[in-house]
Amino acid sequence: MKVFDPQFTETPERLESYADFVAIVRQLRRDCPWDREQTHESVKHLLIEEAYETVEAIDEQNWDELRKELGDLLLHVVFHSVMAEQEGRFTLQDVIRGETEKLVRRHPHVFGEQEVGGVADVLSNWERIKLKEGEKRSALQGVPGTLPALLRAQRIQEKAAGVGFDFPEESGAWQKVEEEMKELRAAIADQASAEKKEAEFGDLLFALVNYARFIDVTPENALRRTNERFVRRFQHIEWRLAEQGKTLAEADLEEMDRYWDEAKRLEEG
């Protein structure tokens, strides 16, 4: 018996296209010298690269590019699954079935009788169900150490909040930011060791990431976009100086600031 609404059932044509895609990957593993030699280890960095390219397409709202990048991500999912199948470890069907069962199990408010009051309840239930499933010994287990630091901090805090370890209100999270700022300033004023200043700076960043949750900001996205804005404005300075036959070394800070402000005005329209 299917648990989902029948209106979401895939058409035979689409199911055939999925099957054709998997068949092509299997044949590549047999007939292509490069594909045949690859291992999980040898292509894992490409999976990371494709994920970042997908994020970039989303940031740029380039929907044609997003379609292509999602295809590349799908290729890696299928490719790893086919390799595992050949090794006798698991199949693509196992991957899909396991994820399907997990989605149903962790959404009792959709596929069961549980009621929720909003997104916060959904997230909290998700983490509690994961703990009950016995998949994790810790609520923080499953946050990859290889994530970018800001994103990892966010995910750690989300998981802790999901099991009730959180400030009850936004004001508490902001007070923590101010507290960590004071401690960093004190460490600098006291000429503390480099390790101490680094620790206090890290605490401040961690507190800011935590506060971001309360104002619906994703820190990784915010910093990435700030990086891009800085690059655009700095390159505007370089371009304006080049118009005058100058290099950065030949310009003073006042002149560079003037072109920086010009770039900001142009962006703001």
C-alpha positions as CSV (number, residue, x, y, z in Angstrom):
1,M,0.0,0.0,0.0
2,K,1.4,3.4,-1.0
3,V,1.5,6.0,1.7
4,F,1.7,9.0,-0.6
5,D,-1.1,10.8,-2.5
6,P,-1.6,9.1,-5.8
7,Q,-1.5,12.4,-7.7
8,F,2.3,12.4,-7.1
9,T,2.9,9.0,-8.8
10,E,5.5,9.3,-11.6
11,T,4.5,8.6,-15.2
12,P,5.9,5.5,-17.0
13,E,7.8,7.7,-19.3
14,R,9.7,9.4,-16.5
15,L,10.4,6.1,-14.8
16,E,11.8,4.8,-18.0
17,S,14.1,7.8,-18.2
18,Y,15.5,7.1,-14.7
19,A,16.1,3.4,-15.6
20,D,17.9,4.4,-18.8
21,F,20.1,6.8,-16.9
22,V,21.2,4.1,-14.5
23,A,21.7,1.6,-17.3
24,I,24.0,4.1,-19.1
25,V,26.1,4.5,-15.9
26,R,26.4,0.8,-15.5
27,Q,27.6,0.5,-19.1
28,L,30.1,3.2,-18.6
29,R,31.6,1.3,-15.7
30,R,32.0,-1.7,-18.0
31,D,33.1,-0.1,-21.3
32,C,34.8,3.2,-20.5
33,P,38.5,2.9,-19.3
34,W,38.3,6.0,-17.1
35,D,34.9,5.2,-15.5
36,R,36.0,1.6,-14.9
37,E,39.1,2.6,-12.9
38,Q,37.3,5.0,-10.5
39,T,36.7,4.3,-6.8
40,H,34.6,6.1,-4.2
41,E,37.9,7.6,-3.0
42,S,39.1,8.8,-6.4
43,V,35.9,10.8,-7.3
44,K,34.8,12.1,-3.9
45,H,36.4,15.5,-4.4
46,L,34.4,15.8,-7.6
47,L,31.2,15.3,-5.7
48,I,32.1,18.2,-3.4
49,E,33.0,20.4,-6.4
50,E,29.6,19.6,-8.1
51,A,27.8,20.5,-4.9
52,Y,29.5,23.9,-4.8
53,E,28.7,24.5,-8.4
54,T,25.1,23.7,-7.7
55,V,25.1,26.3,-4.9
56,E,26.7,28.9,-7.2
57,A,23.9,28.3,-9.8
58,I,21.3,28.9,-7.1
59,D,23.0,32.1,-5.9
60,E,23.1,33.4,-9.5
61,Q,19.5,32.3,-10.1
62,N,20.7,30.6,-13.2
63,W,18.0,28.0,-13.7
64,D,19.4,26.5,-16.8
65,E,22.8,26.0,-15.1
66,L,21.0,24.7,-12.0
67,R,19.4,22.0,-14.1
68,K,22.7,20.9,-15.5
69,E,24.4,20.9,-12.0
70,L,21.6,18.9,-10.5
71,G,22.2,16.4,-13.3
72,D,25.9,16.2,-12.4
73,L,25.0,15.7,-8.7
74,L,22.5,12.9,-9.7
75,L,25.3,11.3,-11.8
76,H,27.5,11.1,-8.7
77,V,24.7,9.6,-6.6
78,V,24.1,6.9,-9.2
79,F,27.8,6.4,-9.9
80,H,28.7,5.7,-6.2
81,S,25.6,3.5,-6.0
82,V,26.6,1.4,-9.0
83,M,30.2,1.0,-7.7
84,A,28.8,-0.2,-4.4
85,E,26.5,-2.6,-6.2
86,Q,29.5,-4.0,-8.1
87,E,31.3,-4.4,-4.8
88,G,28.3,-6.3,-3.3
89,R,27.8,-3.6,-0.6
90,F,24.4,-2.1,-1.5
91,T,22.3,-1.1,-4.6
92,L,20.7,2.1,-5.8
93,Q,17.4,0.5,-4.9
94,D,18.7,0.1,-1.3
95,V,19.7,3.8,-1.3
96,I,16.3,4.9,-2.5
97,R,14.3,2.6,-0.3
98,G,16.3,3.5,2.8
99,E,15.8,7.2,2.2
100,T,12.1,6.7,1.4
101,E,11.5,4.9,4.6
102,K,13.4,7.6,6.5
103,L,11.3,10.4,5.0
104,V,8.1,8.7,5.9
105,R,9.3,7.8,9.4
106,R,10.5,11.3,10.1
107,H,7.4,13.1,8.9
108,P,4.6,11.6,11.1
109,H,2.7,14.9,10.7
110,V,2.4,14.2,6.9
111,F,2.2,10.4,6.8
112,G,0.8,9.8,10.3
113,E,-1.5,11.2,12.9
114,Q,0.9,13.6,14.7
115,E,0.1,17.3,14.7
116,V,2.6,20.1,14.6
117,G,2.3,23.8,15.3
118,G,4.9,25.0,12.7
119,V,8.4,24.6,11.4
120,A,10.0,24.6,14.8
121,D,8.0,21.6,15.8
122,V,8.9,19.8,12.6
123,L,12.6,20.4,13.2
124,S,12.4,19.4,16.8
125,N,10.5,16.2,16.0
126,W,13.0,15.3,13.3
127,E,16.0,15.4,15.7
128,R,14.1,13.5,18.4
129,I,13.0,10.8,15.9
130,K,16.7,10.4,14.8
131,L,17.8,9.8,18.3
132,K,15.0,7.3,18.9
133,E,16.0,5.4,15.8
134,G,19.3,4.7,17.4
135,E,21.3,6.0,14.5
136,K,23.2,8.5,16.7
137,R,24.8,8.3,20.1
138,S,24.8,12.1,20.2
139,A,22.4,14.7,18.9
140,L,25.4,16.3,17.2
141,Q,26.5,13.2,15.4
142,G,26.1,13.3,11.7
143,V,27.5,16.9,11.2
144,P,30.4,16.3,8.9
145,G,33.8,17.7,10.1
146,T,34.6,18.6,6.5
147,L,31.8,21.2,6.2
148,P,32.9,24.8,5.9
149,A,33.3,26.1,9.5
150,L,30.4,28.6,9.4
151,L,28.0,26.0,8.0
152,R,29.2,23.4,10.5
153,A,28.6,25.8,13.4
154,Q,25.1,26.5,12.1
155,R,24.3,22.8,11.7
156,I,25.7,22.0,15.2
157,Q,23.5,24.8,16.8
158,E,20.4,23.7,14.8
159,K,20.8,20.1,16.1
160,A,21.3,21.3,19.7
161,A,18.3,23.5,19.5
162,G,16.3,20.7,18.0
163,V,16.6,18.8,21.3
164,G,15.9,21.8,23.5
165,F,19.4,23.3,24.1
166,D,18.7,26.8,23.0
167,F,18.0,30.4,24.1
168,P,14.3,30.8,24.5
169,E,14.3,34.2,22.9
170,E,16.3,36.2,20.4
171,S,17.5,38.6,23.1
172,G,19.4,35.9,24.9
173,A,21.3,35.0,21.8
174,W,22.2,38.6,21.2
175,Q,23.3,39.1,24.8
176,K,25.7,36.1,24.2
177,V,27.2,37.9,21.2
178,E,27.8,41.1,23.3
179,E,29.3,38.9,26.1
180,E,31.7,37.3,23.7
181,M,32.6,40.6,22.1
182,K,33.6,41.9,25.6
183,E,35.7,38.9,26.3
184,L,37.5,39.3,23.0
185,R,38.2,42.9,23.6
186,A,39.5,42.0,27.1
187,A,41.8,39.4,25.7
188,I,43.2,41.9,23.2
189,A,43.6,44.6,25.9
190,D,45.4,42.2,28.2
191,Q,47.8,41.2,25.4
192,A,46.7,37.6,25.8
193,S,48.3,34.7,23.9
194,A,47.5,34.1,20.3
195,E,45.7,30.9,21.3
196,K,43.6,32.8,23.8
197,K,42.6,35.5,21.2
198,E,41.8,32.9,18.6
199,A,39.6,31.1,21.1
200,E,37.7,34.2,22.0
201,F,37.4,35.2,18.4
202,G,36.0,31.8,17.6
203,D,33.5,32.1,20.5
204,L,32.3,35.4,19.0
205,L,31.9,33.9,15.6
206,F,30.0,30.9,17.0
207,A,27.7,33.3,19.0
208,L,27.0,35.3,15.8
209,V,26.2,32.2,13.9
210,N,23.8,31.2,16.6
211,Y,22.1,34.6,16.6
212,A,21.7,34.4,12.8
213,R,19.2,31.5,13.3
214,F,16.9,33.8,15.2
215,I,16.8,36.4,12.4
216,D,16.5,33.8,9.6
217,V,20.0,34.4,8.2
218,T,22.2,31.6,6.9
219,P,25.7,32.7,7.9
220,E,27.5,30.8,5.1
221,N,25.3,32.4,2.5
222,A,25.7,35.9,4.1
223,L,29.5,35.7,4.1
224,R,29.7,34.2,0.6
225,R,27.6,37.1,-0.7
226,T,29.7,39.6,1.2
227,N,32.8,38.1,-0.3
228,E,31.3,38.5,-3.8
229,R,30.3,42.2,-3.1
230,F,33.8,42.9,-1.9
231,V,35.3,41.4,-5.0
232,R,33.0,43.4,-7.3
233,R,33.7,46.7,-5.5
234,F,37.4,46.1,-5.3
235,Q,37.6,45.2,-9.0
236,H,35.7,48.4,-9.7
237,I,38.5,50.3,-7.9
238,E,41.0,48.5,-10.1
239,W,39.1,49.3,-13.2
240,R,38.6,53.0,-12.4
241,L,42.3,53.4,-11.6
242,A,43.3,51.6,-14.8
243,E,41.2,54.2,-16.7
244,Q,43.6,56.8,-15.4
245,G,46.7,54.7,-16.1
246,K,47.2,54.0,-12.4
247,T,47.9,50.8,-10.5
248,L,46.8,50.1,-6.9
249,A,50.3,50.8,-5.7
250,E,50.1,54.3,-7.2
251,A,46.8,55.3,-5.6
252,D,46.3,56.5,-2.0
253,L,43.6,55.1,0.4
254,E,41.5,58.2,0.0
255,E,41.2,57.7,-3.8
256,M,40.5,54.0,-3.4
257,D,37.8,54.8,-0.8
258,R,36.2,57.2,-3.2
259,Y,35.9,54.6,-5.9
260,W,34.7,52.0,-3.4
261,D,31.8,54.4,-2.4
262,E,31.1,54.9,-6.1
263,A,30.8,51.1,-6.6
264,K,28.4,50.9,-3.7
265,R,26.2,53.7,-5.2
266,L,26.1,51.9,-8.5
267,E,25.0,48.7,-6.9
268,E,22.3,50.4,-4.9
269,G,21.0,52.0,-8.1
